[in-house]
Amino acid sequence: MNRSNDCATDRSIRTKSQPATGNPPPSADFLQLNIGDAPAGGRTDWLARQLRLAIADGRLPVGSRLPATRVLAAELRVSRGLITEAYQRLSEDGHVAGSGRNGTVVVAAPIPTRPEAPAGPPPRPLQPTPHLQTLPHPSALFTPTPGTDIFDTLRATPARIDLSPGVPDLAAFPRSAWLRAERTVLRKLPASAFGYGDPHGAPALRSAVADWLARNRGIRADPGGIVITAGTAQTLTLLGQVLHREGIRTVAVEDPGSLGARQHLRNCGLSTPPAPVDADGIRVDELRATGAPAVLLTPAHQFPTGVVLGGERRRELMRWATEHDGLIIEDDYDAEHRYDRAPVPALRSLLAEHVCYAGSVSKLLAPALRIGWVLAPPRYRDALVAAKRFADLGNAVLPQLVLAQLMESGALERQLRLLRGRHRRRRDAMIAAISAHLPDALVHGAAAGLHLTVTFDGGFRDTDLAAAALTRGVKVQPLSWHSQRPHRPGLVLGYAAPTTTDITEGLAILGTALRHM
């Protein structure tokens, strides 16, 4: 039987009533579902599992529509709420999405588990691509001193379950809203707008960013003082070049703190002495001891520990900046994603003349957009624009205008509300899985963000645990990569992108790997 032809004939995958013969269990033509196979008290779990399997094995390909909830409920003779709950679980996993009048549509397929190999002679191995031939073994990948290309290599390394931090729920990207905004922009756009843009950034986006920061981060910003960049990574590179030309050779960083950010600063010829972080954020006394004239901070949700810079520490930091004419580089990388605490004001809103503020949409929409912004003190602004001009003449204009339309229409704020609910559920699933499978681990940074950090008392190297996890198909980052000083072993675990099912399974595998350490 040709399943693709059957689906093509019945575009809406409608179900049909079947004549009763001896009162058989309620069933449906759709996927040959038989509610009699469901365990008592577990019908919703059973239905969600059957739908996931159908999506994974291709019986429900991406783009196909699920039956209307009332239709499937009538066929299976169950409540409509049961069907709705099963669909909702698939939506939270990122496998389906509601499309208005078009119903519920499959948008992504889970990666199926590898089946058991049949007995007999082994099949001829597939030849890997030249790029995959260069990928190192996990034990060689997770070295104590990673190279500058480590994140490129790690992203290219296949894994069945990816718990890497720093990635939002890419399945939730608002494709329909983006298309509507793009059509709106193109309808109005004059021909002259397709020429070279302003290295400062499109005026429409700078104005929209100023409004966004005022509403969501309490920052009063003049659009003329905003520079649009290709994300925070480019902001750090441009600012690093500017500081180096100004004679600054040292930027202190939090410890633990982002390895990637440290690499960008070092690539500009800057040293990055560590300043320890405790439960209240960066130790300002240790910052003073470094003698650095500038410091890179993540005060709203410190990476990777998740702590918030406390009130007294903020006052100490402001005293340091004013007494030493110091520069604070504020990386506000995921401040919008908070669940169990009140919003934290940005340092830029308190001490604008000493704070260079960096933000982006990489954690809110998608890193692929490569759109960020920077608000620099006036003394660095012209040099920063010049560095941007000679780097790439400015960001691509059309994506800037589309993002501005998303911001002005309210679609971005609606997206943020959607993501908060979804991320909260995935965070809760990860905390529950850690409790079940890593009961001795200490969890850090659960109140906000897109990741959790766990630390252990064991006498092992976290790079060895990360390598052991990858050999079992789970990708994580060791905490030691983000540290310059000795720390307890730990892992940094992202929960925004993986489904709750993958989170639970991934933590079970991590527990197994830890027991074999």
C-alpha positions as CSV (number, residue, x, y, z in Angstrom):
1,M,0.0,0.0,0.0
2,N,1.4,3.4,-0.9
3,R,1.0,5.6,2.2
4,S,2.0,8.8,0.5
5,N,-0.7,8.4,-2.1
6,D,-3.3,7.7,0.6
7,C,-2.2,10.9,2.4
8,A,-2.3,12.9,-0.8
9,T,-5.9,11.7,-1.4
10,D,-7.1,12.6,2.1
11,R,-5.4,16.0,2.7
12,S,-6.9,16.6,6.1
13,I,-6.3,13.1,7.4
14,R,-10.0,12.7,8.3
15,T,-11.2,9.8,10.3
16,K,-14.2,7.7,9.3
17,S,-16.8,5.9,11.3
18,Q,-16.6,2.1,11.2
19,P,-19.7,-0.2,11.5
20,A,-20.0,-1.8,14.9
21,T,-19.7,-5.6,14.9
22,G,-20.0,-7.0,18.4
23,N,-19.1,-3.6,20.0
24,P,-15.4,-3.5,19.2
25,P,-13.2,-1.1,21.1
26,P,-13.5,2.5,19.6
27,S,-10.9,3.0,16.9
28,A,-10.1,5.3,14.0
29,D,-8.8,4.9,10.5
30,F,-6.3,7.7,11.4
31,L,-3.1,5.7,12.1
32,Q,-5.3,2.7,12.9
33,L,-5.6,4.0,16.5
34,N,-7.4,1.6,18.8
35,I,-8.2,3.2,22.2
36,G,-8.5,-0.3,23.6
37,D,-4.7,-0.6,23.5
38,A,-4.4,2.3,25.9
39,P,-3.7,1.4,29.6
40,A,-6.3,2.4,32.1
41,G,-5.6,5.9,33.4
42,G,-3.0,6.5,30.8
43,R,-4.9,7.3,27.6
44,T,-3.4,10.8,27.1
45,D,0.2,9.5,27.5
46,W,-0.6,6.6,25.1
47,L,-2.1,8.9,22.4
48,A,0.8,11.4,22.6
49,R,3.2,8.5,22.3
50,Q,1.5,7.0,19.3
51,L,1.5,10.4,17.6
52,R,5.2,10.9,18.3
53,L,6.0,7.5,16.9
54,A,4.0,8.3,13.7
55,I,5.9,11.6,13.3
56,A,9.2,10.0,13.9
57,D,8.7,7.1,11.4
58,G,7.3,9.3,8.7
59,R,3.6,8.2,8.8
60,L,2.9,11.9,9.8
61,P,5.4,13.8,7.7
62,V,6.3,17.4,8.4
63,G,3.5,19.6,6.9
64,S,0.7,17.1,7.4
65,R,-2.3,18.0,9.5
66,L,-3.7,16.2,12.5
67,P,-7.5,15.6,12.6
68,A,-9.6,18.2,14.4
69,T,-9.9,17.4,18.1
70,R,-13.6,17.0,17.9
71,V,-13.3,14.6,15.0
72,L,-10.7,12.3,16.6
73,A,-12.5,12.5,20.0
74,A,-15.8,11.3,18.3
75,E,-14.0,8.4,16.5
76,L,-12.2,7.2,19.6
77,R,-15.3,8.0,21.8
78,V,-13.2,9.9,24.3
79,S,-13.5,13.5,25.6
80,R,-12.3,16.3,23.4
81,G,-10.1,17.4,26.3
82,L,-8.1,14.2,26.1
83,I,-7.2,14.8,22.5
84,T,-6.5,18.5,23.2
85,E,-4.1,17.6,26.0
86,A,-2.2,15.1,23.8
87,Y,-1.9,17.7,21.0
88,Q,-0.7,20.2,23.6
89,R,2.1,17.9,24.7
90,L,3.3,17.5,21.1
91,S,3.2,21.3,20.7
92,E,5.3,21.8,23.9
93,D,7.8,19.3,22.4
94,G,8.0,21.4,19.3
95,H,6.6,18.7,17.0
96,V,3.3,20.4,16.0
97,A,1.9,23.9,15.9
98,G,-1.5,25.4,15.6
99,S,-2.1,27.2,12.3
100,G,-5.5,28.8,12.8
101,R,-8.0,27.6,10.3
102,N,-5.4,25.1,8.9
103,G,-5.6,23.2,12.1
104,T,-2.7,21.5,13.9
105,V,0.3,20.9,11.6
106,V,3.4,18.8,12.1
107,V,6.4,21.1,12.0
108,A,9.3,19.0,13.2
109,A,10.2,15.3,13.6
110,P,12.0,13.8,16.6
111,I,15.2,11.9,16.0
112,P,14.2,8.2,16.2
113,T,16.4,5.9,18.3
114,R,18.7,3.6,16.5
115,P,17.1,0.1,16.1
116,E,18.9,-3.1,17.1
117,A,21.1,-4.4,14.4
118,P,19.8,-7.8,13.0
119,A,21.8,-10.9,13.4
120,G,24.1,-11.9,10.5
121,P,27.1,-10.4,8.7
122,P,27.7,-6.7,9.5
123,P,26.5,-4.3,6.8
124,R,29.1,-2.4,4.7
125,P,29.9,0.8,6.6
126,L,28.9,4.1,5.1
127,Q,31.7,6.4,4.2
128,P,31.6,9.5,6.3
129,T,31.9,12.9,4.7
130,P,35.3,14.5,4.7
131,H,34.2,16.9,7.4
132,L,32.9,14.2,9.7
133,Q,36.2,12.3,9.3
134,T,37.9,15.2,11.0
135,L,35.6,15.1,14.1
136,P,37.6,13.9,17.2
137,H,36.7,11.2,19.5
138,P,34.7,12.5,22.6
139,S,37.8,11.9,24.8
140,A,39.8,14.1,22.5
141,L,37.0,16.7,22.1
142,F,36.6,17.3,25.9
143,T,40.1,18.4,26.8
144,P,40.8,20.6,29.8
145,T,42.0,23.4,27.5
146,P,39.7,23.7,24.5
147,G,40.9,25.4,21.3
148,T,39.4,28.4,19.7
149,D,37.3,26.3,17.3
150,I,35.8,24.1,20.1
151,F,32.2,25.4,19.7
152,D,32.3,24.9,15.9
153,T,33.5,21.3,16.4
154,L,31.0,20.6,19.2
155,R,28.1,21.9,17.1
156,A,29.2,19.7,14.2
157,T,29.5,16.6,16.4
158,P,26.3,14.5,16.1
159,A,24.3,13.5,19.2
160,R,20.9,12.1,19.7
161,I,20.1,14.4,22.6
162,D,21.6,17.9,22.6
163,L,21.6,19.6,26.0
164,S,24.0,22.3,25.0
165,P,23.4,25.7,26.7
166,G,22.8,29.0,24.9
167,V,20.2,27.8,22.3
168,P,16.5,28.9,22.5
169,D,13.6,26.8,21.3
170,L,14.3,27.0,17.6
171,A,11.1,25.0,16.8
172,A,9.1,28.0,18.3
173,F,10.5,30.5,15.8
174,P,7.5,32.6,14.8
175,R,7.7,31.8,11.1
176,S,4.2,33.1,10.3
177,A,4.7,36.3,12.1
178,W,8.1,36.8,10.5
179,L,6.6,36.3,7.0
180,R,3.7,38.7,7.7
181,A,6.2,41.3,8.9
182,E,8.4,40.8,5.9
183,R,5.5,41.2,3.5
184,T,4.5,44.4,5.3
185,V,8.0,45.8,5.0
186,L,8.4,44.9,1.4
187,R,5.0,46.5,0.4
188,K,6.2,49.8,1.8
189,L,9.9,49.7,1.0
190,P,11.1,52.2,-1.6
191,A,13.7,51.1,-4.2
192,S,16.3,53.2,-2.6
193,A,16.2,51.2,0.6
194,F,17.9,48.3,-1.3
195,G,21.1,50.2,-1.5
196,Y,23.9,50.2,1.1
197,G,22.7,50.8,4.6
198,D,23.9,52.9,7.5
199,P,26.7,51.3,9.6
200,H,24.9,52.5,12.7
201,G,22.0,50.3,11.7
202,A,18.6,50.9,10.1
203,P,16.9,53.9,11.8
204,A,13.6,52.0,12.1
205,L,15.3,49.2,14.1
206,R,17.3,51.6,16.3
207,S,14.1,53.3,17.2
208,A,12.3,50.0,17.9
209,V,15.2,48.7,20.0
210,A,15.1,52.0,22.1
211,D,11.4,51.4,22.8
212,W,12.0,47.7,23.6
213,L,14.8,48.5,26.0
214,A,12.7,51.2,27.7
215,R,9.7,48.8,28.2
216,N,11.6,45.6,29.0
217,R,14.9,46.7,30.6
218,G,14.2,50.1,32.1
219,I,16.9,51.7,29.8
220,R,16.3,55.2,28.4
221,A,18.2,55.3,25.1
222,D,18.4,57.7,22.3
223,P,18.1,55.8,19.0
224,G,21.0,57.8,17.7
225,G,23.2,56.2,20.4
226,I,22.4,52.6,19.4
227,V,24.6,50.7,17.0
228,I,23.2,47.5,15.4
229,T,25.7,44.6,15.2
230,A,25.7,41.0,14.1
231,G,25.1,39.7,17.7
232,T,26.9,40.0,21.0
233,A,29.9,38.1,19.6
234,Q,30.6,40.9,17.0
235,T,29.9,43.5,19.7
236,L,32.7,42.1,21.8
237,T,35.1,41.9,18.8
238,L,34.4,45.5,17.7
239,L,34.6,46.8,21.3
240,G,37.8,44.8,21.8
241,Q,39.4,46.4,18.8
242,V,38.4,49.9,20.0
243,L,39.7,49.3,23.5
244,H,43.0,47.9,22.2
245,R,43.4,51.0,20.0
246,E,42.7,53.2,23.1
247,G,45.6,51.5,24.9
248,I,43.6,49.2,27.0
249,R,45.1,45.7,27.1
250,T,43.1,44.0,30.0
251,V,39.4,43.3,30.5
252,A,38.6,41.4,33.7
253,V,36.0,38.6,33.4
254,E,33.7,36.7,35.8
255,D,35.0,33.3,36.9
256,P,33.3,31.1,36.1
257,G,32.3,33.0,33.0
258,S,31.6,32.4,29.3
259,L,34.5,30.7,27.5
260,G,33.2,32.1,24.1
261,A,33.2,35.7,25.3
262,R,36.7,35.2,26.7
263,Q,37.9,33.9,23.4
264,H,36.6,36.9,21.5
265,L,38.3,39.3,23.8
266,R,41.6,37.4,23.6
267,N,41.4,37.3,19.9
268,C,41.6,41.2,20.0
269,G,44.9,41.0,22.0
270,L,43.3,41.6,25.4
271,S,44.1,39.6,28.5
272,T,41.2,38.4,30.6
273,P,42.1,38.0,34.3
274,P,39.5,36.2,36.4
275,A,37.4,37.8,39.1
276,P,35.6,35.2,41.3
277,V,31.8,35.0,41.4
278,D,29.9,34.1,44.6
279,A,26.2,34.0,45.6
280,D,26.0,37.8,45.1
281,G,27.8,38.0,41.8
282,I,31.3,39.3,41.0
283,R,33.6,40.0,43.9
284,V,34.4,43.7,43.4
285,D,37.4,43.5,45.8
286,E,38.9,40.8,43.6
287,L,38.1,43.0,40.5
288,R,40.0,45.8,42.1
289,A,42.9,43.4,42.7
290,T,43.2,42.6,39.0
291,G,44.0,46.3,38.2
292,A,41.9,46.0,35.0
293,P,40.4,49.2,33.7
294,A,37.4,47.3,32.2
295,V,35.2,44.3,33.1
296,L,32.8,42.1,31.3
297,L,29.7,41.1,33.3
298,T,26.4,39.2,33.0
299,P,24.7,40.9,36.0
300,A,21.0,40.0,35.4
301,H,21.7,36.2,35.1
302,Q,25.3,35.4,35.5
303,F,26.7,32.8,33.0
304,P,27.0,30.0,34.0
305,T,26.0,30.1,37.7
306,G,22.7,32.0,37.2
307,V,23.3,34.3,40.2
308,V,22.0,37.9,40.2
309,L,24.4,40.8,41.0
310,G,23.2,41.9,44.5
311,G,22.3,45.4,45.5
312,E,25.4,46.0,47.6
313,R,27.7,44.6,44.9
314,R,26.1,46.9,42.4
315,R,26.9,49.9,44.6
316,E,30.5,48.7,45.0
317,L,30.8,48.2,41.3
318,M,29.5,51.7,40.6
319,R,32.0,53.1,43.1
320,W,34.8,51.2,41.3
321,A,33.7,52.6,37.9
322,T,33.5,56.2,39.1
323,E,36.7,56.2,41.2
324,H,38.8,54.5,38.5
325,D,37.0,55.7,35.4
326,G,36.3,52.1,34.7
327,L,34.3,50.6,31.9
328,I,31.6,48.0,32.5
329,I,30.7,45.8,29.5
330,E,27.2,44.5,30.3
331,D,26.2,41.4,28.4
332,D,22.4,41.2,28.9
333,Y,22.2,37.9,27.0
334,D,19.0,36.3,28.3
335,A,17.5,38.8,30.9
336,E,14.0,38.5,29.4
337,H,13.7,34.8,30.3
338,R,12.7,34.9,33.9
339,Y,10.3,32.6,35.7
340,D,10.4,32.8,39.5
341,R,11.8,36.3,40.3
342,A,11.2,39.9,39.6
343,P,13.0,41.7,36.8
344,V,16.5,43.0,37.5
345,P,17.3,46.5,36.3
346,A,20.1,46.8,33.8
347,L,23.3,48.4,35.0
348,R,23.1,50.7,31.9
349,S,19.9,52.2,33.4
350,L,21.9,53.2,36.6
351,L,25.3,54.4,35.2
352,A,25.1,55.0,31.5
353,E,28.4,56.9,31.2
354,H,30.4,53.9,32.4
355,V,28.4,51.0,30.9
356,C,28.6,49.6,27.4
357,Y,25.4,47.6,27.1
358,A,25.2,44.6,24.7
359,G,22.0,42.7,23.7
360,S,20.7,40.6,20.9
361,V,17.8,38.4,19.7
362,S,19.9,35.3,19.6
363,K,18.2,33.9,22.8
364,L,14.8,35.3,22.0
365,L,14.3,34.4,18.4
366,A,17.3,32.6,16.8
367,P,21.1,32.9,16.6
368,A,20.8,32.5,12.8
369,L,19.4,36.1,12.5
370,R,22.8,37.5,13.7
371,I,21.2,40.8,15.0
372,G,22.2,42.5,18.2
373,W,22.8,46.0,19.5
374,V,25.2,48.0,21.6
375,L,24.8,51.2,23.6
376,A,28.3,52.6,24.2
377,P,29.4,55.6,26.3
378,P,29.8,58.7,24.1
379,R,33.6,58.5,24.3
380,Y,33.6,55.1,22.4
381,R,30.7,55.6,20.1
382,D,32.3,57.0,17.0
383,A,35.2,54.5,17.1
384,L,32.7,51.7,17.5
385,V,30.7,52.8,14.4
386,A,34.0,53.1,12.5
387,A,35.0,49.6,13.5
388,K,31.5,48.3,12.3
389,R,31.9,50.2,9.0
390,F,35.2,48.6,8.2
391,A,34.0,45.2,9.4
392,D,31.0,44.8,7.1
393,L,29.5,48.2,6.1
394,G,26.6,47.4,8.5
395,N,24.1,44.6,8.9
396,A,21.8,43.4,6.1
397,V,19.0,46.0,6.0
398,L,15.9,43.8,5.2
399,P,16.2,41.6,8.4
400,Q,16.6,44.7,10.5
401,L,13.4,46.2,9.1
402,V,11.5,42.9,9.6
403,L,12.6,42.7,13.2
404,A,11.6,46.4,13.7
405,Q,8.1,45.5,12.4
406,L,7.9,42.5,14.8
407,M,8.8,44.8,17.7
408,E,6.5,47.6,16.8
409,S,3.5,45.3,16.1
410,G,3.8,43.6,19.5
411,A,4.6,40.2,17.9
412,L,7.9,40.0,19.7
413,E,6.3,40.5,23.1
414,R,3.7,37.8,22.4
415,Q,6.6,35.5,21.4
416,L,8.3,36.2,24.7
417,R,5.2,35.3,26.7
418,L,4.8,32.1,24.7
419,L,8.5,31.1,25.3
420,R,8.3,31.9,29.1
421,G,5.6,29.3,29.6
422,R,7.2,26.7,27.4
423,H,10.7,27.2,28.9
424,R,9.3,27.1,32.4
425,R,7.8,23.6,31.7
426,R,11.1,22.4,30.3
427,R,13.1,23.8,33.2
428,D,10.7,22.0,35.6
429,A,11.2,18.8,33.7
430,M,15.0,19.1,33.9
431,I,14.9,19.8,37.6
432,A,12.7,16.8,38.2
433,A,15.0,14.6,36.0
434,I,18.1,15.9,37.9
435,S,16.4,15.0,41.2
436,A,15.6,11.5,39.9
437,H,18.9,10.7,38.1
438,L,21.5,13.0,39.7
439,P,20.3,13.2,43.2
440,D,23.6,14.3,44.7
441,A,24.0,17.2,42.2
442,L,23.6,20.8,43.3
443,V,21.4,22.9,40.9
444,H,22.3,26.5,40.2
445,G,20.4,29.3,38.4
446,A,16.9,27.9,38.2
447,A,15.0,31.1,38.5
448,A,15.7,32.5,35.0
449,G,17.5,31.9,31.7
450,L,17.8,29.0,29.3
451,H,20.2,26.7,31.2
452,L,20.9,25.1,34.6
453,T,24.4,24.5,36.1
454,V,24.9,21.4,38.2
455,T,27.9,20.8,40.4
456,F,29.2,17.6,42.1
457,D,31.3,16.7,45.1
458,G,33.0,13.8,43.3
459,G,36.7,13.6,42.6
460,F,36.4,13.3,38.9
461,R,37.0,15.6,35.9
462,D,33.8,17.0,34.4
463,T,35.4,16.8,30.9
464,D,35.5,13.0,31.4
465,L,31.8,13.0,32.3
466,A,30.9,15.1,29.3
467,A,32.9,12.7,27.1
468,A,31.2,9.7,28.6
469,A,27.8,11.3,28.0
470,L,28.6,12.0,24.4
471,T,29.6,8.4,23.7
472,R,26.1,7.5,24.9
473,G,24.5,10.1,22.6
474,V,24.0,13.1,24.9
475,K,25.8,16.4,24.4
476,V,26.6,18.7,27.3
477,Q,29.3,21.3,28.3
478,P,31.7,20.8,31.2
479,L,31.7,23.7,33.7
480,S,35.5,23.7,33.7
481,W,35.6,25.0,30.2
482,H,34.1,28.2,31.5
483,S,36.5,28.5,34.4
484,Q,40.0,29.8,34.7
485,R,40.4,28.9,38.4
486,P,39.8,25.5,40.0
487,H,36.2,24.7,40.7
488,R,34.1,21.7,41.7
489,P,33.3,19.5,38.7
490,G,30.0,20.4,37.0
491,L,27.9,20.5,33.8
492,V,26.1,23.3,32.0
493,L,22.8,22.0,30.7
494,G,20.5,23.8,28.2
495,Y,16.8,23.1,28.5
496,A,15.2,25.5,26.1
497,A,15.7,23.6,22.8
498,P,15.3,19.9,23.7
499,T,11.8,18.5,24.3
500,T,10.7,17.4,27.8
501,T,11.0,13.8,26.6
502,D,14.6,14.3,25.5
503,I,15.4,16.1,28.7
504,T,14.2,13.3,30.8
505,E,16.0,10.6,28.8
506,G,19.1,12.7,28.5
507,L,19.4,13.1,32.3
508,A,18.8,9.4,32.8
509,I,21.7,8.7,30.5
510,L,23.9,11.2,32.4
511,G,23.0,9.4,35.6
512,T,24.2,6.2,34.1
513,A,27.4,7.8,32.8
514,L,28.1,9.3,36.2
515,R,27.6,5.9,38.0
516,H,30.3,4.4,35.7
517,M,32.8,7.2,36.4
